[in-house]
């Protein structure tokens, strides 16, 4: 009877930490979605709210860490259970960093001149954000369900985010060469695109944690990385 009680208490602690992580994931998703919406709509108030709400995400990360340390200290998990417990801290850290990127996107929206933000560029960034949010939802789902197949699919999807970023980089570079007035705004848009691309990397890390928890091993193959912007060249003569 005592052993059953201990196991039940451990499971309850696990569920509590998972619940905090899912709450954190929901707030991070809203942060990214609202940051993209603030950019498209030039909504200063919404961008400010994204910045302010980042503190809540930070506090939830701290809560996950405290809950995890308490779990390890009181329940002394071993083997698979310990691996799972330690992964909570890693996933929470990834979500916190993603939240930081959402906040940074909002901060840049506040200083850009709305009239210079191209509709094509802002809508592309919003689509890219929606794609990475879907990836994050799938990664968290794979983590909770210990679904290796879904986690592997998320890792593969990160290639699409890299390719989208490459295309936006070239687009913004071209706009800057066409008119110097575009430089400041396009630089901010580029950094927002880079933020979203980095979100994809952190989401991939969550997917890798899902695989590690389920199998005890990290993916054997190196994750696909198709960011080629460091090699991109644009011929000034090709810009009319």
C-alpha positions as CSV (number, residue, x, y, z in Angstrom):
1,X,0.0,0.0,0.0
2,X,2.8,2.4,0.9
3,X,4.6,1.8,-2.5
4,X,1.4,2.5,-4.3
5,X,1.0,5.7,-2.4
6,X,4.5,6.8,-3.3
7,X,4.0,6.0,-7.0
8,X,0.7,7.9,-7.0
9,X,2.3,10.9,-5.4
10,X,5.1,10.8,-8.0
11,X,2.7,10.7,-10.9
12,X,0.7,13.6,-9.4
13,X,3.9,15.7,-9.2
14,X,4.8,14.8,-12.8
15,X,1.3,15.9,-13.9
16,X,1.6,19.1,-12.0
17,X,4.9,20.0,-13.7
18,X,3.5,19.0,-17.1
19,X,0.5,21.3,-16.5
20,X,2.8,24.2,-15.7
21,X,4.8,23.5,-18.9
22,X,1.7,23.4,-21.0
23,X,0.5,26.7,-19.4
24,X,3.9,28.1,-20.3
25,X,3.6,26.8,-23.8
26,X,0.2,28.4,-24.2
27,X,1.5,31.8,-23.1
28,X,4.5,31.5,-25.4
29,X,2.3,30.7,-28.3
30,X,0.1,33.7,-27.6
31,X,3.3,35.9,-27.3
32,X,4.5,34.8,-30.8
33,X,1.0,35.2,-32.4
34,X,0.4,38.6,-30.9
35,X,3.9,39.8,-31.8
36,X,3.3,38.9,-35.4
37,X,-0.2,40.5,-35.4
38,X,1.3,43.7,-33.8
39,X,3.8,43.9,-36.7
40,X,1.2,43.4,-39.4
41,X,-1.3,45.8,-37.9
42,X,1.3,48.3,-36.5
43,X,-0.5,47.8,-33.2
44,X,1.7,49.6,-30.6
45,X,-0.5,48.6,-27.7
46,X,-0.5,44.9,-28.5
47,X,3.3,45.0,-28.9
48,X,3.6,46.6,-25.5
49,X,1.4,43.9,-24.0
50,X,3.7,41.2,-25.4
51,X,6.7,42.8,-23.7
52,X,4.9,43.0,-20.4
53,X,3.6,39.5,-20.4
54,X,7.1,38.0,-20.9
55,X,7.6,38.4,-17.1
56,X,4.8,35.8,-16.6
57,X,6.6,33.3,-18.8
58,X,9.8,33.9,-16.9
59,X,8.0,33.2,-13.6
60,X,6.6,30.0,-14.9
61,X,10.0,28.8,-15.9
62,X,11.2,29.4,-12.3
63,X,8.1,27.6,-11.1
64,X,9.0,24.5,-13.2
65,X,12.5,24.5,-12.0
66,X,11.4,24.7,-8.3
67,X,8.8,22.0,-8.8
68,X,11.4,19.7,-10.5
69,X,14.0,20.2,-7.8
70,X,11.4,19.4,-5.2
71,X,10.3,16.3,-7.1
72,X,13.9,15.0,-7.3
73,X,14.6,15.7,-3.7
74,X,11.4,14.1,-2.3
75,X,10.8,11.2,-4.7
76,X,14.4,10.3,-5.7
77,X,13.4,9.2,-9.2
78,X,15.8,6.8,-11.0
79,X,16.4,5.7,-14.6
80,X,13.6,6.8,-16.9
81,X,11.8,8.8,-14.3
82,X,14.9,10.8,-13.5
83,X,15.5,11.4,-17.2
84,X,12.0,12.7,-17.6
85,X,12.3,14.9,-14.5
86,X,15.5,16.5,-15.7
87,X,14.0,17.1,-19.1
88,X,11.4,19.5,-17.6
89,X,14.1,22.0,-16.8
90,X,15.4,21.8,-20.4
91,X,12.0,22.2,-22.0
92,X,11.1,25.1,-19.7
93,X,14.4,26.8,-20.6
94,X,13.6,26.4,-24.4
95,X,10.1,27.9,-23.9
96,X,11.5,30.8,-21.9
97,X,14.0,31.6,-24.7
98,X,11.2,31.4,-27.3
99,X,9.2,33.8,-25.2
100,X,12.2,36.2,-25.3
101,X,12.2,36.1,-29.1
102,X,8.5,37.0,-29.1
103,X,9.3,39.9,-26.8
104,X,12.1,41.0,-29.1
105,X,9.8,40.9,-32.1
106,X,7.4,43.2,-30.3
107,X,10.1,45.6,-29.3
108,X,11.3,46.0,-32.9
109,X,7.7,46.6,-34.0
110,X,7.5,49.6,-31.7
111,X,10.4,51.4,-33.4
112,X,9.6,50.8,-37.1
113,X,7.9,53.3,-39.3
114,X,4.6,51.7,-40.3
115,X,4.5,53.3,-43.7
116,X,7.8,51.6,-44.7
117,X,6.8,48.1,-43.6
118,X,5.9,46.2,-46.8
119,X,2.7,44.2,-46.8
120,X,4.4,41.3,-48.5
121,X,7.3,41.2,-46.0
122,X,5.1,41.5,-42.9
123,X,2.6,38.9,-44.1
124,X,5.5,36.5,-44.9
125,X,6.8,36.9,-41.4
126,X,3.3,36.2,-40.0
127,X,3.0,33.0,-42.0
128,X,6.5,32.0,-40.9
129,X,5.4,32.6,-37.3
130,X,2.2,30.5,-37.7
131,X,4.4,27.6,-39.1
132,X,6.7,27.7,-36.1
133,X,3.8,27.9,-33.7
134,X,2.4,24.7,-35.2
135,X,5.8,23.1,-34.9
136,X,5.9,24.1,-31.2
137,X,2.5,22.7,-30.5
138,X,3.5,19.4,-32.2
139,X,6.8,19.3,-30.3
140,X,5.0,19.7,-26.9
141,X,2.4,17.2,-27.9
142,X,5.2,14.7,-28.8
143,X,6.9,15.4,-25.5
144,X,3.9,14.7,-23.4
145,X,2.9,11.7,-25.3
146,X,6.5,10.4,-25.8
147,X,5.7,10.2,-29.5
148,X,9.0,9.7,-31.3
149,X,7.5,9.7,-34.8
150,X,5.8,13.1,-34.2
151,X,9.0,14.5,-32.7
152,X,11.0,13.4,-35.7
153,X,8.5,15.1,-38.0
154,X,9.0,18.3,-36.1
155,X,12.7,18.2,-36.6
156,X,12.3,17.7,-40.3
157,X,9.9,20.6,-40.5
158,X,12.6,23.0,-39.2
159,X,14.1,22.8,-42.8
160,X,11.1,24.7,-44.1
161,X,11.6,27.5,-41.5
162,X,15.3,27.8,-42.6
163,X,14.3,28.0,-46.3
164,X,11.6,30.6,-45.6
165,X,14.2,32.7,-43.7
166,X,16.7,32.4,-46.6
167,X,14.0,33.8,-48.9
168,X,13.1,36.7,-46.6
169,X,16.7,37.6,-46.1
170,X,17.2,38.0,-49.9
171,X,13.9,39.9,-50.2
172,X,14.8,42.4,-47.5
173,X,18.3,42.8,-48.9
174,X,16.9,43.7,-52.3
175,X,14.5,46.3,-50.7
176,X,17.4,48.0,-49.0
177,X,19.4,48.2,-52.2
178,X,16.5,49.6,-54.1
179,X,16.0,52.5,-51.7
180,X,18.2,53.6,-48.7
181,X,15.0,54.7,-46.9
182,X,14.2,51.1,-46.5
183,X,17.4,50.2,-44.6
184,X,16.3,50.7,-41.0
185,X,12.9,49.0,-41.4
186,X,14.3,46.1,-43.4
187,X,17.1,45.6,-40.9
188,X,14.5,45.3,-38.1
189,X,12.4,43.0,-40.3
190,X,15.4,40.8,-41.0
191,X,16.2,40.5,-37.2
192,X,12.5,39.5,-36.6
193,X,12.8,36.9,-39.3
194,X,16.0,35.7,-37.6
195,X,14.2,35.5,-34.3
196,X,11.6,33.3,-35.8
197,X,14.2,31.1,-37.4
198,X,15.9,30.7,-33.9
199,X,12.5,29.8,-32.4
200,X,12.5,26.9,-34.9
201,X,15.8,25.8,-33.4
202,X,14.5,25.9,-29.9
203,X,11.3,24.0,-30.9
204,X,13.6,21.4,-32.5
205,X,15.4,21.1,-29.2
206,X,12.1,20.3,-27.4
207,X,11.4,17.6,-30.0
208,X,14.8,16.2,-29.3
209,X,13.9,16.1,-25.6
210,X,10.8,14.2,-26.5
211,X,12.9,11.5,-28.3
212,X,15.4,11.4,-25.4
213,X,12.7,10.9,-22.8
214,X,11.0,8.2,-24.9
215,X,14.2,6.3,-26.0
216,X,17.0,7.3,-23.7
217,X,19.0,8.6,-26.7
218,X,19.2,11.8,-28.7
219,X,18.6,11.6,-32.4
220,X,21.7,10.0,-34.0
221,X,21.6,12.1,-37.2
222,X,22.7,15.7,-37.2
223,X,19.7,18.0,-37.4
224,X,19.2,19.5,-40.9
225,X,20.3,23.1,-41.1
226,X,19.6,25.1,-44.3
227,X,20.3,28.6,-43.2
228,X,22.5,29.8,-46.1
229,X,22.3,33.6,-45.5
230,X,26.0,33.8,-44.6
231,X,26.7,32.8,-48.3
232,X,24.1,35.0,-49.9
233,X,25.2,37.6,-52.5
234,X,23.1,40.1,-54.4
235,X,24.5,41.8,-57.4
236,X,23.8,45.6,-57.2
237,X,23.5,45.6,-61.0
238,X,20.6,43.2,-60.8
239,X,18.5,45.6,-58.8
240,X,16.7,48.1,-61.0
